[in-house]
Amino acid sequence: MPTMFTTQFSISEQFAAVSGGSVVCAPNDISLIRVTGDDAATFLHSLLTNAVEDLGLGEARLAGMCSPKGRLQATMMMWRDNEGLLLQVPADIAPGLQKRLTMFKLRAKVMLSSADEVLRVFGTAGPDASKSLAAFGLELPASVWGVTHQPNGTVIRLPDAADRERYQVILAHEQASDAWKVLSATLLPVDTEVWNWLHVQSGIPRIVTATQEQFVPQMINFEVVGGVNFRKGCYPGQEVVARSQYRGTLKRRMFLGHVALEGLDVPAPGTELFSEADAGQPCGMVVNAAGAPDGGSHVLAELKLDTVDTLVHVGSATGPTLTLVAQPYALPVAES
């Protein structure tokens, strides 16, 4: 990442800002895949867990791509612009996902390419975020997942996190420097680690290399946050996902938790979790995690439902304790 898009503030100053003020970040762990062509929407509609054909210019959606066994290989945010469709995914899975999507092209009139050399993504959060974006001449979406397009950038209203409004801005590289100067004049620049803490607080899971093909969407609440459309028709793994939804076979969910030990390395995605009720076998897995403002880490943890009320340890049966905290959304009543 260019030096000008980094921060000179300490991590404690950054967390103080995100807890009590407003911040801007140029995250370095996401990638954009551009999908164009006459068949782009139909092509993606047949492969993803959410509807694409009716996706309008004014909205963004979450979606996933599953294996034939219904296990998530990727999660993404998608939206349209005047050139086609954009898929935002974790950077570590982007090349593999683009290659896999290309394998499905066959005779479809579709082109896939990385947009990372053309577009830059900024994230903003806090009470002053909307004012700063307006100061750069950007019109803001009226509701969560709303999208506005203008010559100097696209704005997406993300779900709130830690009681903070969040927006994402997508700009051409040649506009990024000017935007950063305006935004960082009133918003404190923060590192990707701090932005990821907000993302964990939102409760929206992201599949990375370590967790590919580990979860049916419902196991990580992906249908709860709007990433699955059960009426859109077939896609790879659709029968498994539908069966989990309608036959009551789901026995695992994702929860927000906190590991309290200061100085502890942030648990990596894919780290196994162990319950004292059955210490010999893993009871779940870390989906995503980030360092927390008050020390330790916040964790999105996939767990067996019958272990939620037990003592859960991270990494081993004697590892640090995971304490569950309030979720940012409600789970279906029958499974809460």
Summary of the structure (lengths in Angstrom):
residues: 336
radius of gyration: 19.7
end to end distance: 41.5
largest distance: 57.2
contacts: 1135
relative contact order: 0.16
helix: 25%
strand: 34%
